[in-house]
């Protein structure tokens, strides 16, 4: 069971990438998005919510296994955060590229996320990336309307 938890929580081991594991995990999010973007928005949302819920549990368990709070190997939060970034945006390479870079920037800078990061366990691991995804999505939706 521990192997399965680590495999999923680390984004098929992409979190073990020696440089910028969060970026590697976000790339896994791009790949997953390419499979999900053709779905009806309701199904996309249901899958994203399911992955968030699963991510809360998995990242909490992975923290115990790795014996470290929000270990850099855990990237399921980046994967789900990217899916949140892309929700209800038009399909297209420029939205994917823009969403990827904007999400990574917000995830790295973490503006005003300090309170969220204090939450223990898997919820704390997941929430800051969900907030970054929501902010990235709102920025992209605003730009799209211009």
N, CA, C and O of each residue as an XYZ file, in Angstrom:
584
protein
N       0.826     -1.206      0.000
C       0.000      0.000      0.000
C       0.867      1.265      0.000
O       0.524      2.251     -0.651
N       1.984      1.238      0.726
C       2.862      2.402      0.781
C       3.391      2.757     -0.602
O       3.499      3.937     -0.935
N       3.720      1.765     -1.402
C       4.221      2.019     -2.761
C       3.174      2.716     -3.616
O       3.484      3.638     -4.370
N       1.934      2.268     -3.490
C       0.847      2.880     -4.263
C       0.631      4.326     -3.833
O       0.459      5.209     -4.674
N       0.640      4.566     -2.533
C       0.469      5.926     -2.017
C       1.579      6.828     -2.554
O       1.305      7.918     -3.056
N       2.815      6.385     -2.451
C       3.948      7.188     -2.927
C       3.888      7.372     -4.433
O       4.175      8.462     -4.928
N       3.523      6.337     -5.172
C       3.446      6.441     -6.631
C       2.462      7.539     -7.045
O       2.776      8.374     -7.893
N       1.283      7.531     -6.446
C       0.265      8.514     -6.832
C       0.599      9.898     -6.270
O       0.505     10.895     -6.987
N       0.985      9.965     -5.000
C       1.279     11.261     -4.368
C       2.444     11.975     -5.026
O       2.504     13.205     -5.023
N       3.375     11.209     -5.594
C       4.526     11.817     -6.262
C       4.313     11.963     -7.768
O       5.262     12.216     -8.511
N       3.082     11.805     -8.212
C       2.785     11.996     -9.638
C       3.555     11.035    -10.518
O       4.269     11.449    -11.431
N       3.406      9.736    -10.237
C       4.134      8.690    -10.969
C       5.646      8.910    -10.867
O       6.391      8.727    -11.830
N       6.067      9.308     -9.670
C       7.471      9.563     -9.321
C       8.062     10.818     -9.962
O       9.272     11.032     -9.884
N       7.239     11.646    -10.588
C       7.756     12.898    -11.159
C       8.262     13.826    -10.061
O       9.117     14.675    -10.312
N       7.745     13.671     -8.856
C       8.196     14.478     -7.725
C       9.630     14.192     -7.311
O      10.222     14.955     -6.547
N      10.189     13.102     -7.808
C      11.585     12.773     -7.515
C      12.551     13.449     -8.485
O      13.766     13.287     -8.374
N      12.008     14.205     -9.434
C      12.883     14.910    -10.382
C      13.821     15.801     -9.575
O      13.364     16.532     -8.696
N      15.128     15.757     -9.856
C      16.085     16.436     -8.970
C      16.014     17.965     -8.976
O      16.447     18.606     -8.018
N      15.480     18.547    -10.031
C      15.375     20.002    -10.116
C      13.902     20.341    -10.337
O      13.261     19.791    -11.233
N      13.372     21.245     -9.520
C      11.994     21.737     -9.661
C      10.965     20.602     -9.740
O      10.267     20.475    -10.746
N      10.864     19.780     -8.694
C       9.895     18.684     -8.738
C       8.449     19.174     -8.866
O       7.619     18.474     -9.445
N       8.134     20.355     -8.342
C       6.785     20.899     -8.499
C       6.451     21.187     -9.947
O       5.313     21.005    -10.379
N       7.436     21.632    -10.689
C       7.243     21.876    -12.122
C       7.048     20.557    -12.855
O       6.202     20.455    -13.744
N       7.828     19.548    -12.483
C       7.661     18.218    -13.086
C       6.264     17.680    -12.791
O       5.618     17.103    -13.665
N       5.802     17.871    -11.555
C       4.456     17.446    -11.203
C       3.393     18.205    -11.979
O       2.382     17.630    -12.382
N       3.620     19.491    -12.188
C       2.670     20.286    -12.974
C       2.592     19.795    -14.413
O       1.532     19.856    -15.036
N       3.712     19.309    -14.944
C       3.707     18.734    -16.299
C       2.850     17.471    -16.357
O       2.200     17.203    -17.368
N       2.851     16.702    -15.279
C       1.941     15.560    -15.193
C       0.506     16.073    -15.207
O      -0.372     15.459    -15.813
N       0.268     17.199    -14.539
C      -1.050     17.825    -14.573
C      -1.457     18.219    -15.984
O      -2.625     18.090    -16.351
N      -0.508     18.698    -16.775
C      -0.792     19.047    -18.175
C      -1.222     17.797    -18.945
O      -2.195     17.823    -19.698
N      -0.487     16.710    -18.746
C      -0.817     15.456    -19.443
C      -2.215     14.986    -19.043
O      -3.011     14.600    -19.899
N      -2.510     15.019    -17.759
C      -3.843     14.618    -17.303
C      -4.905     15.548    -17.875
O      -5.972     15.095    -18.290
N      -4.617     16.842    -17.897
C      -5.560     17.813    -18.467
C      -5.882     17.469    -19.930
O      -7.033     17.576    -20.353
N      -4.882     17.063    -20.688
C      -5.097     16.741    -22.098
C      -6.087     15.584    -22.275
O      -6.761     15.495    -23.301
N      -6.173     14.711    -21.290
C      -7.168     13.637    -21.327
C      -8.537     14.123    -20.847
O      -9.566     13.653    -21.333
N      -8.553     15.046    -19.913
C      -9.813     15.483    -19.309
C     -10.490     16.640    -20.038
O     -11.696     16.835    -19.888
N      -9.742     17.407    -20.821
C     -10.293     18.641    -21.402
C     -11.437     18.399    -22.378
O     -12.208     19.317    -22.659
N     -11.558     17.212    -22.887
C     -12.647     16.897    -23.828
C     -13.945     16.535    -23.113
O     -14.998     16.427    -23.741
N     -13.863     16.347    -21.796
C     -15.051     15.978    -21.027
C     -15.981     17.170    -20.838
O     -15.571     18.327    -20.935
N     -17.229     16.861    -20.568
C     -18.189     17.890    -20.183
C     -17.672     18.546    -18.902
O     -17.125     17.854    -18.043
N     -17.833     19.869    -18.755
C     -17.316     20.555    -17.569
C     -17.753     19.949    -16.236
O     -16.994     19.973    -15.267
N     -18.967     19.408    -16.180
C     -19.432     18.802    -14.932
C     -18.584     17.575    -14.580
O     -18.208     17.393    -13.421
N     -18.285     16.743    -15.567
C     -17.456     15.564    -15.315
C     -16.029     15.969    -14.968
O     -15.397     15.365    -14.101
N     -15.526     16.995    -15.651
C     -14.187     17.525    -15.346
C     -14.143     17.984    -13.889
O     -13.188     17.689    -13.171
N     -15.166     18.697    -13.461
C     -15.236     19.199    -12.088
C     -15.323     18.043    -11.084
O     -14.639     18.059    -10.061
N     -16.151     17.055    -11.370
C     -16.301     15.903    -10.473
C     -14.972     15.169    -10.318
O     -14.592     14.799     -9.207
N     -14.267     14.958    -11.421
C     -12.970     14.275    -11.364
C     -11.958     15.113    -10.588
O     -11.178     14.579     -9.800
N     -11.974     16.420    -10.811
C     -11.045     17.307    -10.101
C     -11.330     17.294     -8.599
O     -10.400     17.241     -7.795
N     -12.585     17.340     -8.221
C     -12.950     17.277     -6.797
C     -12.541     15.924     -6.205
O     -12.026     15.862     -5.089
N     -12.770     14.859     -6.947
C     -12.353     13.529     -6.481
C     -10.835     13.484     -6.287
O     -10.353     12.983     -5.271
N     -10.081     14.009     -7.264
C      -8.617     14.007     -7.150
C      -8.142     14.884     -6.002
O      -7.155     14.560     -5.341
N      -8.835     15.992     -5.758
C      -8.500     16.826     -4.601
C      -8.698     16.038     -3.314
O      -7.819     16.019     -2.453
N      -9.853     15.388     -3.180
C     -10.145     14.611     -1.974
C      -9.139     13.473     -1.798
O      -8.634     13.239     -0.700
N      -8.861     12.782     -2.878
C      -7.865     11.717     -2.847
C      -6.495     12.289     -2.481
O      -5.746     11.681     -1.716
N      -6.172     13.463     -3.034
C      -4.894     14.116     -2.766
C      -4.728     14.511     -1.316
O      -3.627     14.429     -0.771
N      -5.817     14.942     -0.680
C      -5.753     15.287      0.744
C      -5.326     14.056      1.536
O      -4.423     14.130      2.369
N      -5.973     12.934      1.275
C      -5.644     11.706      2.003
C      -4.237     11.214      1.640
O      -3.432     10.917      2.522
N      -3.951     11.132      0.334
C      -2.656     10.600     -0.105
C      -1.484     11.444      0.369
O      -0.474     10.901      0.816
N      -1.600     12.754      0.280
C      -0.470     13.589      0.687
C      -0.269     13.529      2.198
O       0.864     13.603      2.672
N      -1.351     13.396      2.956
C      -1.218     13.212      4.401
C      -0.511     11.908      4.724
O       0.358     11.870      5.596
N      -0.876     10.841      4.028
C      -0.220      9.541      4.233
C       1.232      9.580      3.760
O       2.115      9.010      4.402
N       1.475     10.257      2.634
C       2.840     10.357      2.110
C       3.733     11.140      3.068
O       4.912     10.817      3.218
N       3.184     12.161      3.715
C       3.951     12.899      4.724
C       4.418     11.954      5.832
O       5.557     12.042      6.290
N       3.543     11.063      6.254
C       3.899     10.102      7.306
C       4.986      9.139      6.812
O       5.945      8.854      7.530
N       4.827      8.646      5.591
C       5.789      7.695      5.040
C       7.149      8.355      4.849
O       8.182      7.774      5.183
N       7.143      9.583      4.304
C       8.395     10.296      4.031
C       8.936     11.006      5.265
O      10.062     11.504      5.271
N       8.111     11.043      6.313
C       8.493     11.640      7.599
C       8.902     13.108      7.461
O       9.875     13.559      8.066
N       8.124     13.851      6.640
C       8.391     15.275      6.467
C       7.111     15.975      6.029
O       6.382     15.475      5.172
N       6.841     17.136      6.625
C       5.672     17.938      6.259
C       5.853     18.512      4.859
O       6.887     19.103      4.549
N       4.848     18.335      4.028
C       4.822     18.861      2.655
C       6.149     18.636      1.931
O       6.764     19.569      1.415
N       6.567     17.382      1.910
C       7.821     17.008      1.247
C       7.764     17.406     -0.230
O       6.709     17.327     -0.860
N       8.892     17.830     -0.769
C       8.937     18.271     -2.177
C       8.626     17.136     -3.150
O       8.267     17.396     -4.298
N       8.758     15.891     -2.715
C       8.409     14.755     -3.579
C       6.900     14.681     -3.839
O       6.468     14.152     -4.863
N       6.113     15.207     -2.917
C       4.646     15.151     -3.046
C       4.209     16.221     -4.043
O       4.359     17.417     -3.790
N       3.673     15.783     -5.170
C       3.284     16.737     -6.219
C       1.836     16.579     -6.676
O       1.416     17.215     -7.644
N       1.080     15.743     -5.991
C      -0.327     15.619     -6.376
C      -1.040     16.958     -6.237
O      -2.019     17.221     -6.935
N      -0.546     17.803     -5.335
C      -1.131     19.135     -5.169
C      -0.908     19.995     -6.406
O      -1.793     20.756     -6.796
N       0.260     19.885     -7.027
C       0.521     20.624     -8.266
C      -0.333     20.086     -9.420
O      -0.814     20.851    -10.256
N      -0.512     18.780     -9.454
C      -1.322     18.168    -10.518
C      -2.756     18.681    -10.446
O      -3.316     19.121    -11.450
N      -3.340     18.625     -9.267
C      -4.731     19.074     -9.097
C      -4.819     20.595     -9.235
O      -5.791     21.113     -9.785
N      -3.813     21.307     -8.739
C      -3.800     22.760     -8.882
C      -3.824     23.196    -10.338
O      -4.484     24.173    -10.690
N      -3.096     22.464    -11.188
C      -3.123     22.801    -12.614
C      -4.504     22.510    -13.210
O      -4.993     23.276    -14.041
N      -5.128     21.418    -12.794
C      -6.480     21.126    -13.292
C      -7.456     22.231    -12.900
O      -8.329     22.596    -13.687
N      -7.313     22.761    -11.693
C      -8.149     23.881    -11.252
C      -7.867     25.113    -12.120
O      -8.789     25.829    -12.511
N      -6.595     25.350    -12.414
C      -6.208     26.478    -13.266
C      -6.942     26.440    -14.598
O      -7.372     27.480    -15.099
N      -7.087     25.264    -15.171
C      -7.611     25.137    -16.532
C      -9.134     24.971    -16.601
O      -9.691     24.891    -17.696
N      -9.809     24.918    -15.461
C     -11.250     24.679    -15.459
C     -11.996     25.776    -16.217
O     -11.817     26.965    -15.950
N     -12.825     25.362    -17.156
C     -13.687     26.221    -17.978
C     -12.925     27.191    -18.879
O     -13.491     28.180    -19.345
N     -11.662     26.919    -19.121
C     -10.917     27.715    -20.105
C     -11.010     27.025    -21.464
O     -11.142     25.804    -21.533
N     -10.941     27.798    -22.534
C     -10.966     27.171    -23.858
C      -9.744     26.276    -24.052
O      -8.666     26.528    -23.513
N      -9.950     25.239    -24.827
C      -8.824     24.374    -25.174
C      -7.891     25.154    -26.093
O      -8.333     26.006    -26.862
N      -6.643     24.865    -26.009
C      -5.683     25.514    -26.896
C      -4.316     25.600    -26.248
O      -4.186     25.724    -25.030
N      -3.314     25.532    -27.084
C      -1.939     25.503    -26.606
C      -1.575     26.751    -25.817
O      -0.836     26.665    -24.836
N      -2.081     27.914    -26.229
C      -1.707     29.150    -25.542
C      -2.313     29.234    -24.143
O      -1.703     29.784    -23.227
N      -3.506     28.689    -23.988
C      -4.097     28.647    -22.643
C      -3.343     27.648    -21.761
O      -3.146     27.892    -20.571
N      -2.929     26.539    -22.339
C      -2.164     25.551    -21.570
C      -0.827     26.142    -21.130
O      -0.442     26.027    -19.966
N      -0.126     26.770    -22.064
C       1.177     27.369    -21.736
C       0.998     28.497    -20.717
O       1.723     28.564    -19.724
N       0.029     29.380    -20.969
C      -0.225     30.480    -20.046
C      -0.649     29.972    -18.679
O      -0.184     30.474    -17.656
N      -1.527     28.978    -18.656
C      -1.975     28.400    -17.397
C      -0.836     27.746    -16.636
O      -0.737     27.874    -15.416
N       0.022     27.044    -17.362
C       1.155     26.367    -16.728
C       2.079     27.385    -16.056
O       2.404     27.252    -14.877
N       2.494     28.394    -16.808
C       3.438     29.362    -16.252
C       2.814     30.239    -15.164
O       3.468     30.552    -14.169
N       1.576     30.627    -15.346
C       0.916     31.448    -14.333
C       0.702     30.644    -13.040
O       0.939     31.150    -11.944
N       0.257     29.400    -13.177
C       0.086     28.562    -11.995
C       1.417     28.353    -11.278
O       1.480     28.466    -10.053
N       2.476     28.052    -12.017
C       3.784     27.835    -11.386
C       4.253     29.097    -10.666
O       4.775     29.022     -9.554
N       4.068     30.251    -11.295
C       4.475     31.512    -10.681
C       3.727     31.738     -9.361
O       4.335     32.064     -8.342
N       2.408     31.562     -9.394
C       1.611     31.764     -8.178
C       1.920     30.706     -7.120
O       1.902     30.997     -5.925
N       2.197     29.503     -7.551
C       2.531     28.443     -6.605
C       3.875     28.718     -5.934
O       4.041     28.466     -4.741
N       4.817     29.226     -6.692
C       6.144     29.524     -6.137
C       6.086     30.745     -5.232
O       6.653     30.735     -4.139
N       5.401     31.803     -5.677
C       5.337     33.039     -4.890
C       4.429     32.915     -3.678
O       4.675     33.542     -2.648
N       3.385     32.110     -3.797
C       2.414     31.891     -2.723
C       1.966     33.196     -2.052
O       2.152     33.364     -0.847
N       1.381     34.111     -2.818
C       0.952     35.379     -2.206
C      -0.127     35.153     -1.156
O      -1.183     34.592     -1.449
N       0.138     35.584      0.043
C      -0.808     35.518      1.170
C      -1.291     34.105      1.478
O      -2.412     33.930      1.957
N      -0.466     33.097      1.211
C      -0.870     31.721      1.484
C      -0.302     31.218      2.807
O      -0.488     30.047      3.138
N       0.384     32.061      3.573
C       1.055     31.598      4.782
C       0.086     30.938      5.759
O       0.434     29.938      6.387
N      -1.114     31.476      5.898
C      -2.092     30.885      6.815
C      -2.495     29.487      6.356
O      -2.685     28.592      7.180
N      -2.623     29.300      5.066
C      -3.009     27.997      4.530
C      -1.917     26.970      4.802
O      -2.208     25.834      5.176
N      -0.661     27.367      4.613
C       0.441     26.434      4.795
C       0.588     25.967      6.241
O       1.259     24.968      6.497
N      -0.019     26.663      7.176
C       0.052     26.259      8.590
C      -0.901     25.114      8.903
O      -0.789     24.492      9.960
N      -1.830     24.827      8.011
C      -2.766     23.724      8.221
C      -1.986     22.413      8.121
O      -1.246     22.195      7.162
N      -2.153     21.563      9.098
C      -1.421     20.301      9.124
C      -2.056     19.261      8.215
O      -3.241     19.330      7.889
N      -1.244     18.305      7.821
C      -1.727     17.162      7.065
C      -1.961     17.455      5.599
O      -1.517     18.466      5.055
N      -2.672     16.535      4.986
C      -2.906     16.604      3.552
C      -3.689     17.815      3.099
O      -3.473     18.315      1.995
N      -4.600     18.296      3.935
C      -5.368     19.479      3.555
C      -4.450     20.683      3.381
O      -4.611     21.455      2.436
N      -3.498     20.844      4.279
C      -2.532     21.938      4.160
C      -1.664     21.818      2.929
O      -1.326     22.820      2.299
N      -1.296     20.577      2.577
C      -0.487     20.344      1.375
C      -1.267     20.765      0.134
O      -0.719     21.408     -0.761
N      -2.535     20.403      0.085
C      -3.334     20.608     -1.124
C      -3.862     22.030     -1.284
O      -3.906     22.546     -2.401
N      -4.259     22.666     -0.196
C      -5.006     23.918     -0.310
C      -4.241     25.067     -0.938
O      -4.825     25.828     -1.709
N      -2.946     25.226     -0.638
C      -2.238     26.368     -1.216
C      -2.159     26.266     -2.731
O      -2.183     27.283     -3.424
N      -2.066     25.052     -3.247
C      -2.037     24.887     -4.707
C      -3.422     25.062     -5.322
O      -3.547     25.510     -6.461
N      -4.446     24.712     -4.576
C      -5.807     24.948     -5.064
C      -6.060     26.452     -5.146
O      -6.638     26.931     -6.122
N      -5.632     27.195     -4.131
C      -5.790     28.656     -4.155
C      -4.994     29.247     -5.319
O      -5.490     30.132     -6.016
N      -3.761     28.768     -5.538
C      -2.965     29.247     -6.676
C      -3.677     28.932     -7.989
O      -3.675     29.748     -8.911
N      -4.286     27.747     -8.074
C      -5.034     27.379     -9.284
C      -6.251     28.255     -9.501
O      -6.543     28.650    -10.630
N      -6.962     28.562     -8.430
C      -8.139     29.439     -8.534
C      -7.712     30.832     -8.992
O      -8.333     31.409     -9.885
N      -6.661     31.369     -8.390
C      -6.176     32.698     -8.788
C      -5.714     32.711    -10.248
O      -6.025     33.639    -10.995
N      -4.973     31.681    -10.645
C      -4.512     31.599    -12.036
C      -5.705     31.521    -12.981
O      -5.718     32.171    -14.027
N      -6.707     30.727    -12.613
C      -7.900     30.599    -13.442
C      -8.618     31.938    -13.576
O      -9.014     32.319    -14.677
N      -8.788     32.651    -12.473
C      -9.470     33.942    -12.524
C      -8.715     34.952    -13.384
O      -9.328     35.726    -14.120
N      -7.389     34.946    -13.293
C      -6.584     35.844    -14.127
C      -6.748     35.498    -15.590
O      -6.955     36.384    -16.420
N      -6.659     34.212    -15.919
C      -6.809     33.783    -17.323
C      -8.226     34.046    -17.845
O      -8.402     34.456    -18.992
N      -9.225     33.811    -17.004
C     -10.604     34.099    -17.436
C     -10.765     35.593    -17.713
O     -11.432     35.976    -18.673
N     -10.158     36.435    -16.879
C     -10.226     37.890    -17.084
C      -9.521     38.294    -18.373
O     -10.043     39.098    -19.146
N      -8.351     37.742    -18.601
C      -7.599     38.047    -19.830
C      -8.363     37.595    -21.066
O      -8.349     38.264    -22.099
N      -9.018     36.472    -20.949
C      -9.791     35.935    -22.067
C     -10.926     36.873    -22.448
O     -11.270     36.991    -23.625
N     -11.510     37.541    -21.457
C     -12.640     38.442    -21.707
C     -12.213     39.763    -22.324
O     -13.037     40.486    -22.885
N     -10.921     40.082    -22.221
C     -10.435     41.369    -22.774
C     -10.313     41.347    -24.269
O      -9.921     42.346    -24.871
